[in-house]
Amino acid sequence: MRLEFTEEEQAFREEVRSFVREKLPPAIRDKVLNGFELTRADHVLWQRTLHERGWGGVGWPKAFGGPGWNSVQQYIFEEETALAGAPRLIPFGTKMVAPVIMAFGNAAQQQRFLPPISAGSEWWCQGYSEPGAGSDLASLKTRATLEGDHYVVNGQKTWNTLGQYADWIFCLVRTDSQAKPQSGISFLLIDMKSPGISVRPIMLLDGGHEVNEIWFENVRVPVQNRIGDENKGWTYAKFLLGHERTNIAGIGGAKRELARLKRIAGSEMKNRRPLIDDPLFAADIAQVEIDLWALEITNLRVLSGERGSRTPGPEASILKIRGTEIAQRISELMMRAVGPYALPFRREAMEAGWQSDPARAAPGPRYAATLAAAYMNQRKLSIFGGTNEIQKNIISKMIVGL
């Protein structure tokens, strides 16, 4: 199926392409296109560059400082920036907590928190999962006790992504232990510099520090930092998760990685013809590409619904499942394409720059050195944002009617 865009939309696509060509630093582009790790400074620089152009809040309406793009423009922007090698926007501020603040926060909260999110001057992280409360999020135990005009928060969050960089965290906390699990939860915005917060790294299999445990010990949070009504946080959390699962689809990023896979498979290696010439491997690539086309069409349908002021529904679960599965398959095919050159590397040596020194570099092409780590890291995609098994239950109940 061929997707057609209007002349105005094609003109907008050219505007985005021109902007990225002019403003995206080559060093960041090289990292993204070759699968190398970005720093916090890289992400902040790109967010601030977008903000200066008036594009800091990509999906935001003009009333809140955004560009006011429709769903098609947002799709075009994300596709073009991904294909050009721009960093994927860190979603916790711009795409997760910001829509909640817009929809359920008061005017003071909107004025306080939205501008720094757009400008990239405040980094946000998410406080949802706990030990024993991941897929079954409603069983969370972190509690917030009201004392005067503050809540006192105690508990633990885990699998917190990039919390080591965060200025703020949005948290689900239990404010009524006697109510039904979903009915006793509130949504708090917590300053990460508050006394009593400690961040402890969880080191991943690839040696990276991406996720954390966060402990709260008598952390005082002003009541004015609660979003909406007390004990209504589950409603706001479901709203946020719908946006998170839509974003997880990552169509633009998948297209970029598919193109990278084709380049890798088309490269000649020592004593071996290009793997893309192998009919079976070429068929695997073709199947992924077909599935990605189908996902793209489904994603556009969901975005069209959002354009009509309808929040993402269970369709977002379909995007989450298929988007994460496709990303995992692409990463696996990349590893297969380079064979033993994808053996895991020592992160410390990589950070020291050894791969750029031909005398000390590992055998094989430079781009192969990161593929094993990427493969291992992307096993998480089918777990976070609600496991794919839970998403299938949602689809069965809400769409199929079982």
C-alpha positions as CSV (number, residue, x, y, z in Angstrom):
1,M,0.0,0.0,0.0
2,R,1.3,3.4,-0.9
3,L,0.8,6.2,1.6
4,E,0.1,9.6,0.0
5,F,0.6,13.0,1.5
6,T,-0.8,16.4,0.5
7,E,1.3,19.1,-1.1
8,E,1.2,21.0,2.2
9,E,2.4,17.9,4.1
10,Q,5.2,17.3,1.6
11,A,6.3,20.9,2.0
12,F,6.3,20.4,5.7
13,R,8.5,17.3,5.2
14,E,11.0,19.4,3.3
15,E,11.0,22.0,6.0
16,V,11.9,19.3,8.6
17,R,14.6,17.9,6.4
18,S,16.1,21.3,5.8
19,F,16.1,22.0,9.5
20,V,17.8,18.7,10.5
21,R,20.4,19.1,7.8
22,E,21.3,22.5,9.1
23,K,21.0,22.1,12.9
24,L,21.8,18.5,13.7
25,P,25.5,18.2,14.9
26,P,27.4,15.7,12.7
27,A,28.9,14.0,15.7
28,I,25.5,13.2,17.1
29,R,24.3,12.1,13.7
30,D,27.2,9.7,13.4
31,K,26.5,8.2,16.8
32,V,22.9,7.6,16.0
33,L,23.4,6.1,12.5
34,N,26.1,3.8,13.8
35,G,24.4,2.7,17.0
36,F,26.7,4.3,19.4
37,E,25.6,5.5,22.8
38,L,24.5,9.1,23.3
39,T,25.3,11.2,26.3
40,R,23.0,13.3,28.4
41,A,24.6,16.4,26.8
42,D,23.7,15.1,23.3
43,H,20.1,14.7,24.2
44,V,19.8,18.1,26.0
45,L,21.5,19.9,23.1
46,W,19.1,18.4,20.5
47,Q,16.1,19.2,22.8
48,R,17.2,22.8,23.2
49,T,17.8,23.1,19.5
50,L,14.2,22.0,18.8
51,H,12.9,24.4,21.5
52,E,14.7,27.4,19.8
53,R,12.9,26.5,16.6
54,G,9.6,26.4,18.5
55,W,9.4,22.6,18.2
56,G,10.3,21.6,21.8
57,G,6.9,20.2,22.5
58,V,6.4,18.2,19.4
59,G,2.9,17.0,20.1
60,W,1.8,19.9,22.1
61,P,-1.0,22.4,21.2
62,K,-0.1,26.0,20.7
63,A,-1.8,27.0,23.9
64,F,0.9,25.2,25.8
65,G,3.8,26.4,23.8
66,G,3.9,23.7,21.2
67,P,3.8,24.0,17.4
68,G,0.2,22.9,17.2
69,W,0.9,20.1,14.6
70,N,-1.7,17.7,13.6
71,S,-1.1,13.9,13.9
72,V,0.3,13.7,10.3
73,Q,2.8,16.4,10.9
74,Q,4.0,14.8,14.1
75,Y,4.4,11.5,12.2
76,I,6.4,13.2,9.4
77,F,8.6,15.0,12.0
78,E,9.4,11.8,13.9
79,E,10.1,9.9,10.7
80,E,12.3,12.5,9.1
81,T,14.3,13.2,12.2
82,A,14.9,9.5,12.9
83,L,16.0,8.7,9.3
84,A,18.4,11.7,9.4
85,G,20.1,10.4,12.5
86,A,18.6,12.7,15.1
87,P,18.3,11.4,18.7
88,R,14.9,10.0,19.6
89,L,13.4,12.4,22.1
90,I,13.5,11.3,25.7
91,P,9.8,10.7,26.3
92,F,9.4,11.1,30.0
93,G,9.0,14.8,29.9
94,T,7.7,15.8,26.5
95,K,5.5,12.8,25.7
96,M,4.5,11.3,29.0
97,V,4.1,13.7,32.0
98,A,3.5,16.8,29.8
99,P,0.2,15.4,28.3
100,V,-0.9,14.5,31.9
101,I,-0.1,18.0,33.1
102,M,-2.0,19.5,30.2
103,A,-5.0,17.3,30.6
104,F,-5.3,17.1,34.4
105,G,-3.0,19.7,36.0
106,N,-4.0,23.1,37.1
107,A,-2.8,26.4,35.5
108,A,0.0,26.9,38.1
109,Q,1.4,23.5,37.4
110,Q,1.2,24.0,33.6
111,Q,3.0,27.3,33.9
112,R,5.6,25.9,36.2
113,F,6.5,22.6,34.5
114,L,5.8,22.8,30.8
115,P,8.2,25.5,29.7
116,P,11.3,23.8,31.2
117,I,10.3,20.5,29.7
118,S,10.2,22.1,26.2
119,A,13.4,23.9,26.8
120,G,15.3,20.8,27.9
121,S,16.3,22.6,31.2
122,E,14.6,20.0,33.4
123,W,15.0,16.2,32.8
124,W,12.2,13.9,34.0
125,C,12.0,10.2,34.8
126,Q,9.2,7.8,35.7
127,G,8.3,6.3,39.0
128,Y,5.9,3.5,38.3
129,S,7.3,0.0,38.7
130,E,8.2,-1.5,42.0
131,P,9.5,-4.9,43.2
132,G,6.3,-7.0,42.9
133,A,4.4,-4.3,41.1
134,G,5.4,-4.2,37.4
135,S,2.8,-5.6,35.1
136,D,0.4,-5.6,38.1
137,L,1.0,-1.9,38.7
138,A,-2.1,-1.5,40.9
139,S,-0.4,-3.5,43.7
140,L,2.3,-0.8,44.2
141,K,3.2,-0.2,47.9
142,T,5.1,3.1,47.9
143,R,3.0,5.2,50.2
144,A,2.3,8.9,50.7
145,T,0.9,10.1,54.0
146,L,-0.6,13.5,54.2
147,E,0.9,15.7,56.9
148,G,-0.4,19.3,56.8
149,D,0.4,20.7,53.4
150,H,2.9,18.0,52.4
151,Y,2.9,14.3,51.6
152,V,5.5,12.2,53.3
153,V,6.6,9.5,50.8
154,N,8.3,6.2,51.7
155,G,9.0,3.3,49.4
156,Q,11.0,2.0,46.4
157,K,10.7,2.3,42.6
158,T,12.7,0.1,40.3
159,W,13.7,-0.2,36.6
160,N,13.7,3.5,36.5
161,T,15.2,4.7,33.2
162,L,17.9,7.4,33.2
163,G,16.9,8.5,36.7
164,Q,20.6,9.3,37.4
165,Y,20.2,12.3,35.2
166,A,16.7,13.4,36.3
167,D,15.7,16.7,38.0
168,W,12.1,15.5,38.6
169,I,10.2,12.3,38.8
170,F,6.5,11.6,38.3
171,C,5.3,9.0,40.7
172,L,2.4,6.8,41.5
173,V,2.0,6.5,45.3
174,R,-0.6,4.9,47.5
175,T,-2.6,7.5,49.5
176,D,-5.4,5.2,50.7
177,S,-4.4,1.7,51.8
178,Q,-8.0,0.8,52.6
179,A,-9.4,1.4,49.2
180,K,-9.4,-1.0,46.2
181,P,-6.0,-1.1,44.7
182,Q,-6.8,1.1,41.7
183,S,-8.8,3.5,43.8
184,G,-6.2,4.5,46.4
185,I,-3.4,5.8,44.2
186,S,-2.3,9.4,43.6
187,F,0.0,11.0,41.0
188,L,2.8,13.2,42.5
189,L,5.5,15.3,40.9
190,I,8.7,15.0,43.0
191,D,11.9,17.1,43.0
192,M,14.8,14.6,42.7
193,K,16.9,16.9,44.9
194,S,14.5,16.4,47.8
195,P,16.2,15.0,51.0
196,G,15.5,11.3,51.4
197,I,15.8,10.3,47.8
198,S,18.6,7.9,46.8
199,V,19.3,6.6,43.3
200,R,21.1,3.2,43.0
201,P,22.3,1.9,39.7
202,I,21.2,-1.4,38.2
203,M,24.0,-2.5,35.8
204,L,22.7,-4.2,32.7
205,L,24.0,-7.4,31.0
206,D,25.9,-5.2,28.4
207,G,27.6,-3.3,31.2
208,G,25.6,-0.1,30.8
209,H,24.0,2.0,33.5
210,E,20.6,2.8,32.1
211,V,18.1,1.8,34.8
212,N,18.0,2.4,38.6
213,E,16.4,1.7,41.9
214,I,15.0,4.8,43.6
215,W,14.4,4.8,47.3
216,F,12.2,7.3,49.2
217,E,12.8,7.8,52.9
218,N,10.4,10.3,54.5
219,V,10.5,12.5,51.4
220,R,8.3,15.6,51.8
221,V,6.3,16.6,48.7
222,P,4.1,19.7,48.6
223,V,0.4,18.9,48.1
224,Q,0.5,21.5,45.3
225,N,2.6,18.9,43.4
226,R,-0.2,16.4,43.2
227,I,-1.8,16.2,39.8
228,G,-5.6,16.3,39.9
229,D,-7.6,14.7,42.8
230,E,-6.2,12.5,45.6
231,N,-6.8,8.8,44.9
232,K,-7.5,9.4,41.2
233,G,-4.0,8.7,40.0
234,W,-4.9,5.5,38.3
235,T,-7.0,7.4,35.8
236,Y,-4.1,9.7,35.0
237,A,-1.7,6.7,34.8
238,K,-3.9,4.9,32.2
239,F,-3.9,8.1,30.2
240,L,-0.1,8.3,30.3
241,L,0.4,4.7,29.5
242,G,-1.7,5.0,26.3
243,H,0.7,7.7,25.1
244,E,3.7,5.7,26.1
245,R,2.6,2.6,24.2
246,T,1.8,4.7,21.1
247,N,5.3,6.2,21.2
248,I,7.0,2.8,21.7
249,A,5.9,1.8,18.2
250,G,8.9,3.9,17.0
251,I,8.1,3.7,13.2
252,G,10.8,6.2,12.2
253,G,13.5,4.6,14.3
254,A,12.5,1.2,12.9
255,K,12.8,2.5,9.3
256,R,16.3,3.9,10.1
257,E,17.4,0.6,11.7
258,L,16.0,-1.4,8.8
259,A,18.0,0.7,6.4
260,R,21.1,0.1,8.6
261,L,20.4,-3.6,8.5
262,K,20.3,-3.6,4.7
263,R,23.6,-1.7,4.6
264,I,25.2,-4.2,7.0
265,A,23.8,-7.2,5.1
266,G,25.0,-5.8,1.8
267,S,28.6,-5.3,3.0
268,E,31.3,-7.8,2.0
269,M,33.2,-9.4,4.8
270,K,36.4,-11.5,4.8
271,N,35.9,-14.7,2.8
272,R,32.2,-14.2,2.5
273,R,29.8,-12.7,-0.1
274,P,27.2,-10.1,1.1
275,L,24.7,-11.9,3.2
276,I,21.8,-10.1,1.5
277,D,22.6,-12.2,-1.5
278,D,21.5,-15.3,0.5
279,P,17.8,-15.9,-0.4
280,L,16.8,-17.1,3.1
281,F,18.3,-14.0,4.8
282,A,16.9,-11.7,2.2
283,A,13.5,-13.3,2.9
284,D,13.8,-12.5,6.6
285,I,14.6,-8.9,5.8
286,A,11.6,-8.7,3.4
287,Q,9.3,-10.1,6.1
288,V,10.4,-7.5,8.6
289,E,9.8,-4.8,6.0
290,I,6.3,-6.0,5.2
291,D,5.4,-6.1,8.9
292,L,6.8,-2.6,9.4
293,W,4.6,-1.3,6.5
294,A,1.6,-2.9,8.2
295,L,2.5,-1.3,11.6
296,E,3.0,2.1,9.9
297,I,-0.6,2.0,8.6
298,T,-2.0,1.0,11.9
299,N,0.0,3.7,13.7
300,L,-1.4,6.4,11.3
301,R,-4.9,5.1,12.1
302,V,-4.3,5.5,15.8
303,L,-2.9,9.0,15.3
304,S,-5.9,9.9,13.2
305,G,-8.1,9.0,16.1
306,E,-6.0,11.3,18.4
307,R,-6.5,14.1,15.9
308,G,-10.2,13.8,16.6
309,S,-9.5,14.4,20.3
310,R,-9.8,10.7,21.1
311,T,-7.1,9.5,23.5
312,P,-5.2,6.4,22.6
313,G,-7.3,3.3,23.4
314,P,-6.5,-0.4,23.3
315,E,-5.1,0.1,19.7
316,A,-2.0,1.5,21.4
317,S,-1.4,-2.0,22.8
318,I,-1.2,-3.4,19.2
319,L,1.4,-0.7,18.4
320,K,3.4,-1.6,21.5
321,I,3.4,-5.3,20.7
322,R,4.3,-5.1,17.0
323,G,6.7,-2.2,17.3
324,T,8.8,-3.9,20.0
325,E,8.8,-7.2,18.2
326,I,9.9,-5.6,15.0
327,A,12.7,-3.7,16.7
328,Q,13.9,-6.9,18.4
329,R,13.9,-8.8,15.1
330,I,15.9,-6.1,13.3
331,S,18.5,-6.1,16.1
332,E,18.7,-9.9,15.9
333,L,19.2,-9.9,12.1
334,M,22.0,-7.3,12.4
335,M,23.8,-9.6,14.8
336,R,23.3,-12.6,12.4
337,A,24.6,-10.4,9.5
338,V,28.0,-9.9,11.0
339,G,28.4,-13.3,12.7
340,P,31.3,-13.6,15.2
341,Y,32.2,-9.9,14.7
342,A,29.1,-9.2,16.9
343,L,30.7,-10.8,20.0
344,P,30.2,-8.6,23.1
345,F,32.7,-5.9,23.8
346,R,34.1,-4.4,26.9
347,R,32.3,-1.2,27.5
348,E,35.2,0.4,29.4
349,A,37.5,-0.2,26.4
350,M,34.9,1.2,24.0
351,E,34.5,4.4,26.0
352,A,38.3,4.7,26.1
353,G,38.3,5.0,22.3
354,W,40.1,1.7,21.5
355,Q,37.8,1.0,18.6
356,S,39.1,4.0,16.7
357,D,42.7,2.8,16.9
358,P,43.4,0.2,14.2
359,A,46.2,-1.3,16.1
360,R,44.1,-2.2,19.1
361,A,40.6,-2.5,17.6
362,A,38.6,-5.7,17.6
363,P,38.5,-7.6,14.3
364,G,35.7,-6.8,12.0
365,P,34.0,-3.5,11.0
366,R,33.6,-0.7,13.6
367,Y,29.8,-0.8,13.5
368,A,29.7,-4.5,14.5
369,A,31.2,-3.8,18.0
370,T,27.8,-2.4,19.4
371,L,25.5,-5.0,17.9
372,A,25.6,-7.6,20.7
373,A,24.9,-4.9,23.3
374,A,22.0,-3.5,21.3
375,Y,20.5,-6.9,20.9
376,M,20.7,-7.6,24.6
377,N,19.4,-4.2,25.6
378,Q,16.4,-4.5,23.3
379,R,15.2,-7.6,25.0
380,K,13.6,-5.2,27.5
381,L,11.3,-3.7,24.8
382,S,8.7,-6.4,25.2
383,I,8.6,-5.9,28.9
384,F,8.5,-2.1,29.8
385,G,5.5,0.0,29.1
386,G,3.4,-3.1,30.1
387,T,4.6,-6.5,29.0
388,N,3.5,-7.8,25.7
389,E,1.5,-10.6,27.4
390,I,-0.5,-8.0,29.3
391,Q,-1.1,-6.0,26.1
392,K,-2.5,-9.2,24.5
393,N,-4.9,-9.5,27.5
394,I,-6.0,-5.8,27.0
395,I,-6.6,-6.4,23.3
396,S,-8.6,-9.6,24.0
397,K,-10.8,-7.8,26.6
398,M,-11.2,-4.4,25.0
399,I,-11.2,-5.2,21.2
400,V,-12.1,-8.8,20.8
401,G,-14.5,-8.8,23.7
402,L,-13.3,-12.0,25.4
